[in-house]
Amino acid sequence: MTVMEALQWANNKLRKAGVDSPMLDAEILLSHTLEVSKSWLFSHFTDPLKTHQREKFHLLVDRRTAREPVAYLVGKKSFYGRDFHVNTFVLIPRPETEVLVEAALEILKDADPERTLLADVGTGSGAIAVTLACETELPVIAIDIDASALSVAKQNAALCGVADHVDFKLGNLAEPLVRLFKTIREQKTVKTSSVYPFKHLIVTANLPYLPESRIERLEPEIRSYEPHLALASGTDGLDHYFELFRQIHHDRKVLPRRVSVIIEIEPDQRAAIEKTIHHDFPAAKPVVQKDLHGHDRVVSVEI
């Protein structure tokens, strides 16, 4: 079997299985199998596959036929120009989430870097936290309730060379942040703002936001393989965000003077998330940004 024959075989098999981009997936899986770039394939169509390469490729194609995501098969996914390690403990990073990163970077433009702390709640693969650390070289706290997800995020911080910039904490939503700032305040010996290390906290959060009823209607790649813990959030999909804003409201006095929160939502949740925010912060003025498809996707708010 040559490179061309392998691609044609995989393309036909994946197309019959209902895969949306059969040839692209075939190219990614074959380049992964051969440990070469996709461009290399196009100049080596007549090269034969070795037996072990053919067997590995067939196995990967069979798994993709069962609708296992390509990112899990090759163990990585590109996000904001960098490759991130992924497995079934974490969601696969989406291009839409890059808008959230851009929103955080925009807020940072008028922030004092020496007095600003970044925190990514529900970090998963660490794509947001690691990207922010890479782009800003500022300290970032990455929080997740799942130790297995944090392990993946730590790998990604090391892969991207920012392990020293990211502090990983296991815990529920903002609880580790609250504990941190309570400790900081308790350790203060002089009660003046000049010795308080942070005056601005920027919280990013791409929490689960799908209604439970939506899960069974998702494509099999998501429904059967990505972690349910990172997808669903109650009846309206906003349970996690409701709890996050409740936590921040409850301990708002402990946190820095300025707190910016940036979250990702489903396009049809705009009105509901604004209501959720106003439940605890009536004076807040949420700003909604659209993704590359023109859909409401990211909400930024000062609270």
N, C-alpha and C positions, 0 to 999 in steps of 0.2 A: 504493500500500500504506500503510495507516494503522498506528499503533502497535499497536492491537489485532490487526489482521490479521498483522502481523509476528510478534507473540508467538504467535499460534495456529499460524502456519506453522512456526515454529521448534520449538514444543512437539511438534507431530506428527512432525516430521522427527527430532528427537532421541529421542523415545520409541521410534520404530521402530528406531533405531540401538542401543537398549539402554542409553541413558544413564539413570542412577538418578533424577536430579532434573531432568527436561527443562524444566519451566516456570521453575524457579528459575534454571537456567542461561540460558534464553532472556532472562529479565529482566536478569540481570547483563550479558550480552553486548550487549543493546540499550541499556541505560543507558550502558555503556561507549562504544558507537558514537555515541550522541547527546550524550555528555558531560554527562549529567544524573544525578540520583539515581534510585534505583528508585521511590521514592515519587512522583516527578514523572510517571512513566509512567502511574500509576493515575488521574491527573487530566487526562491528555491522550490518552486512548485513540483519539480521532477525528483527531488530528493526522496529516497525511501525512508520510511520509519523503521526503527529497530523494533524487535519483538516486544521488549519491555515498554517502549514508548507507545506502541499501538495498543497494548493491553491497558496501560494507564489512561490513554485517551478514550478508549471505549468505555471504561468505567466512569469517567467523568461525564461523558455524553449520556450514559444511562441515568446517572444521577440528575443531570439537567433535564432529561426527558420526564423524570418524576417531579419536575418543577422546583428542584432545589436551586436557590439563587446562585448565580455565577460568582458573586462576591464571596459567598461561603465556600464555594468549590476551589477558588484560587486563593482564598484567605486574605483578600485585601480589597479595598475600595478607595478610589481617589476622592479627596475632599479639599477644596480650596488649594489645589495644585500640589497636594501631598498624598502619598499612599498611606492608608491606615489599615492596620491589621484588624480583621473582624472575624468573629465566629458566632455560633448560635446563642451565645450569652448576651449579645448586644445587637441593637438595631443597625442596619446598614445605613451609613450616612447618605442623606439625600441632597441634591443640588439646591433645593428650596431653602435648606437650612443655612446656606452660605449668606442668605439675606440677613439672617439673624447676626452672623458674625460682622457683616458690614455695618449693621445698626450699632453694634457695640463699639466698633472702631470709630464711628462717627461721633458718638457721645464722648469718646476719649479725647477727641481733638481739643476740647475746651476744659479738660481735666488736668489737675496737677498730678503728674505721674508718681511723684514721691509720696503723695498722700491718698492714692487711689488703690483700692483692692478689687480684683476681679474674682467672681465666684460663679462656677457653672454647676447648677443644681440638676441632678439626674443625668450625670455626665455620660453614662453608657460607654461607648468606645473611646471617649475623651476627645472626639473630633473637634468640638467647640473649644474646650479648655486648652487643648494642645495648640490649636490654631491661634488662639488669642495670645498664648505665651510666645509662640514663634513670631507673630506679627508685631508684638509690642515689647517683648522682653520684660514684661511686668510679672509680678507674682500672681498666680492663679490658684484658687482653691477649687478642687474638683470633688464633687459629692455624689455618692450613689448609695442606694439602700442594698444593692446586690454586690457582695464581695467578688463574685466571678467577673462581673462587669468592670469593677475597679481594677482587677488584675489585667484585663485587656487594655484599659486606659493607661495603666502604668507602662505596659509594653510600648504603647504608641508614643508616650512622652519620651521614653528612652530612644526609640527609633528616630524621632524627630530632633533629638538633641536638647530637649528642654526638661529633662527629669528634675533638674535642680530648681526649675521655676514653678513647678506644679506640686502642690501639696494635696495629697489624696486623703479624703476622709469618708469613712463609712457612717451612714446615718440617714435619717428620714428628712428629705427636703432641706429646709433652712435650719434644722436643729443644730447641726455642727457649727454653723455660722454664729448662731445665737450663743452657743457655749464659748466660742472663741472670743467674741466681743465682751461677754460677761467676764471672762478671765482677764482680758486686757484692762477693763475698767477696775477690776479688783486689785490689779497690780500697780495701778497708778498711785504715785506717792504725792503728786502735786495736782490739785484739781483745777487745771487750766487747759483750755483747748490746745495750747501750744505744744503740750507734751503728748497729746492724743495722736497716735500714729496715723490714723486714717480719717479723712473728712468726707470721702466719697466711696460708696460701695456700689459696684455695678454687678448685678445678678443676671446671668443668662439662664434660660431654662427651656429645654425642648422636652417637656414632660409628656407622658401618655395623654392623648387627647381624642381618642376615638370612642364613641359610644359603644357599649357592649354589644348592642344589636347589630353593629356594623361588621363585626369581626367575621361572621360566617359568610358575608358577602364579598370579602376581600379576595383578591387573586391568590391562588394557592401558594405562590412564592412567599407571601406575607403570612397568610393564615396558618400554613402548616409548618413554617420554619422559623420565622422571626419570633422573639420572645413575647409572649402574651403580656407579661408584666410591664413591658415597655410600650404597649400599644393602647390598651383599653383603660378607660377611667370613668366608670359609672354610667348612668343613664344618658347624660348629655355630653359625656366626654370631658367634663371640666372638674371632676372631683379633686384631682391632684392640684390643679391651679387654685381652686377654692381653698384647699388646705394650706398651700404655700402662702397666699396672701393673708390668711388668718394668722399663720405663724408670725409673719413679719409684723402685722398689726399688733399682735399681743406683746411683742418684744421690741416695738419700734424705738422706744427710748434708749435701748441698749445699743442700737446700731448707729452708724455715723450720721452726721447732720443731713447729708444728701444720699439718697438711695435711688438708683435707677434700676428698673426691672425690665428685661427684654425677653419675651416669650414667643413661641411659635404656636399657631392654631390652625384649625381647619377653616377654609374661607367662609363657611356658613355660620361660624361661631362668633363673628364680630360683635353682634349686639349682646350675646350672652356673656362674653368675656368682659365687655365693658360694664355690664351689670354686676358681674362677680367682683371686679375691681372696686366699683363704687360702693359695694356692700361694706367694705372695710375702710375705703378711702374716698369719701364722697366728693372731695375737692379735686381729685386726680383728673388729669386730662390725657387719656390714652391717645397715642399716635399710631395709626395703622399703616404699615408698609406692604406693598404688593410684591409677589414673587415674579420670576421671569415670565410666567404665564399670565400675569395681570390679575392674579387672585390675592385677596387679602390673606396675608400669611404671618406677618410679624407685628407684634404689639409692643411698643415702648411706653413706659410710664414712669414719672417721677413721683415717689410716694414718701 
